[in-house]
Amino acid sequence: MSGLWFYGLHVCRMALLNPKRVVKRILVTNEATLEKLSKDSPAKIEIVNKRFLESYLSPGAVHQGIAMLVHPLENVSIEALDEIESTSQRVIVLDQVSDPHNVGAILRSAAAFGASALIMTDRHAPKESGVLAKSASGALEIVPRIVVNNLAQGITALKEMGFWCVGFSEAGTQTLGQIDLKGKIALIMGSEGDGMRHFTQKLCDFTAKLETVSDFSTLNVSNATAIALHETFKAQCTNI
């Protein structure tokens, strides 16, 4: 049976609460686990032993006694952002960030700070998976993922919709505090090590850096994104 295997109580509960998520099969190891789900299941529930459940998962998966076979979510069009009736928006654009753990952590921050979407390319980016869902801790069901074929075209579309594009680089010429973060803001993050590609930087309206001590400026991309989202969120809340 084709699909994705999700695992972990919170991940599965959030998937069940998402009306856009198609659930095909649910495996649980005991009735107690089943009782912790917060919604009636639309799919058949099977009580199985731990070994049978783990046969569908990667070794070491922290499943908490539950796994769920689901359909991937349908891709959201970037044009959908233009239909949001808000003068203040935050979106995240990832330029070749390929680690599903990092992308999952970024989704968690996106959900916490009310980002409208996470935008990435169909190549050099993780596909929807159990690992991504687990790392996102339920945020995969909350924050729309917009997958584009061409990042330059995606950024251009954002600019046409009125987004200011802020790219992050250690060589950035400004800090976030020096940038007007009112309105629609796209935070563009590059991969760890290489950072944003040259053509991506050229499309940015601003190139920013995060303030750190001078002798240790490198942050994990998910940590950097969380800080950037928090600062943008605070600025926009102040200006509402």
Summary of the structure (lengths in Angstrom):
residues: 240
radius of gyration: 19.2
end to end distance: 48.7
largest distance: 57.4
contacts: 777
relative contact order: 0.15
helix: 35%
strand: 23%
